[in-house]
Amino acid sequence: MSRYLPERLLRLAGPTSLVRRLSAQSVLSAFGDGVFLTGSAVFFTQIVGLSAAQVGLGLSIAGVATFALAVPLGKLSDRYGAKRVWALSSLVEALLYLVWLSIGDMGSFVAMMIGLELVQTASRSSRNAYRFDVFPREERVRSNAYFRAARNVGYTLGALLAGIALATNSDDVIRMVPVVTAGLLLLNAALVARLPRAAHHVDTEPLLEVALEASGERRSALRNRGYVVMSVLGGVLATHQVLLNVVIPLWLVEETDAPRVLLAWLFGTNTVMAVALQVAAARGITTVADSLRAQRRGAFFFVLSCGIVMVTHDTVGWVTIALVWIGHVTVTGAELFHSAGEWGLQAELSDPERRGEYQGVSQLGYTLGSVWAPALYTFLAMSWGTPGWLVIAAIVLVAAVLIHPAARAAERHLAEQGVTQPA
């Protein structure tokens, strides 16, 4: 039994040594992020001394800065190497958390948030580019599923540790939250630096690439209009997170008779499903067709969730509890299949020599496709009721239909440029 348990844990972390190393990195990174995210509201208000409105404004300003610079930051990976940029940005991010101890007004808070958001954007683009480069085609989506499951484990650990800190009601303890995050992220940066070099990265730019850049960047990711549109539509399909984290909780509290404690069970169910089922949801996804099929499945579960949750306005007791829980389970299904399909589309439809830039476009499209959703979905569900839920479902259904021609247009663009994916 003592030998069986470690072996089972190893299998859960991934089938190969590299996948397990990257899963461990995912746990550690999310552990650090989870500690700060859970304690950030208290830290910003009690320690920094900001109001909730100021915190929201600062986050919005940082989001605009990230939106404007997502593509240029993605290009850094293509020019200097995904692993190098990932390791450096991870180190800078860790050190920036120590700066939180000197932040004490709105101006420094905004400057800090902008800097942190920009570094995190560079880190995400380079991390994703590295993951696509370092694995062969048939392993890319499945390996990312392991990493997503691992991140959920890390976030849970971070929330538990931060919860212990918050329970002390001590400002001195809360001041240690960014310090703990910095320490965990320093270990993460060290893990990233020790990862093997991605086989597909080329340090020197080919002469053809230089010529193309000089002639107007014809291979620029922004020139691939199908990919840009696909990324925006992917952002729309990713608004399942808005249902999970914003709309369904508000609906439960304001429009149903379900007990508020059910919220804890909903989020717990989501975490367990993300850890246990993400790899299964990603199984067999390699090609563009596979990825689009996963997007259809995700959209089906999204629409099904809308239909289930909207009827709970008129149900009572255990029926309400069961339906809200099932609605949360189905929208988690949307999350699992959408994520798998998104990884497949990004892997298959990115220029291998510009993966970082394409990741920047993906983040740009995600923002355009989802930034409006919290306000609109909340208004539709809470103010319109059943018709509002039907409109939300229709938005998702339209995005699921349109992402197919967009993906095929992106595929044709790469073919016209003579771009092929490495094995």
Buried (B, 14 or more C-beta within 10 A) or exposed (E): EEEEEEEEEEEBBBBEEBBBBBBBBBBBBBBBBBBBBBBBEBBBBBBBEBEEEBBEBBBEBBBEBBBEBBBEBBBBBBEBBBBBBBBBBBBBBBBBBBBBEEBEEBEBBBBBBBBBBBBBBBBBBBBBBBBBBBBEBEBBBBBBBBBBBBBBBBBBBBBEBBEEBBEEEEEEBBBBBBBBBBBBBBBBBBBBBEBEBBEBBEEEBEEEBEEBEEEEEEBBBBEBEBBBBBBBBBBBBBBBBBBBEBBBBBBBEEBBEBEEEBBEBBBEBBBEBBBEBBBEBBEBBBBBBBBBBBBBBBBBBBBBBBBBBBBBBEBEEEBBBBBBBBBBBBBBBBBBBBBBBBBBBBBBBBBBBBBBBBBBBBBBBBBBBBBBBBEBBBEBBBEEBBEBBBBBBEBBBEBBEBBBEBBBBBBEBBEEBEBEBEE
